[in-house]
Amino acid sequence: MKYSYKLSDAIHILTYLIIYKDGDLSSKMIAASIESNASTVRNLMSDLRSAGLITTRAGSATPALSIAPEKISILDVYKAINMDHDLLHIDPKTNPQCVVGGNIQAVLDDAYTEIQQSAFQKMDEITIADITEGILQRHQQS
């Protein structure tokens, strides 16, 4: 199973822009922090810019948040990035002749919808400011 790290990396970018606001904000430096490549960072920044969460200028490594970090929720970031937005996935190929196989998809769909709504509600409560504060607190403790 392949996992997507886009949400984590997008949050990483936003917190990097806050913590290193007076430093080198090039996609190359941010990519070094993520241990990714600069094109991945640029693609995610494009998503964040399209969603209105950051501003960028062509030819200038000066990206910045366009909204206060306490106003950007993890759900905002999640919605901004170009990815599959289902948290849970149901196997679409089950045997309809089986009691389990013929009914599990509908039952799981209801359960997964409820779980996803709860997760989205929690994601909406946690902000980029919260994540940044947590990073700085952990850094001070180490």
C-alpha angles and dihedrals in degrees: 000000000000118000126208117228094185095111093048091046093048091052088046090055094050094049090045089055089054099043096042097033091135095042139070106312097177118137087243093059093043089048089053089056092049091040089233134107129280094244090059089052092048091050092051091045088052089055091047091048092049089053091052095245096118139021125220136179123216112249093013127093094217108114115163139176111265092198129048111266092238088060095052113083126195086246089058090054092045091053091046098058123083104243144103104296098201111105094197130034132207122214103250094200112071129138108266090198091064120082090229097037093047095052110025096085094059094043093047090046090060093045094045091049090055092047092047092050090053091048092049091050091053092044088054090056097054116076136197086248089059092050092046091049090050092051093050093046092051090047091053091050094053 
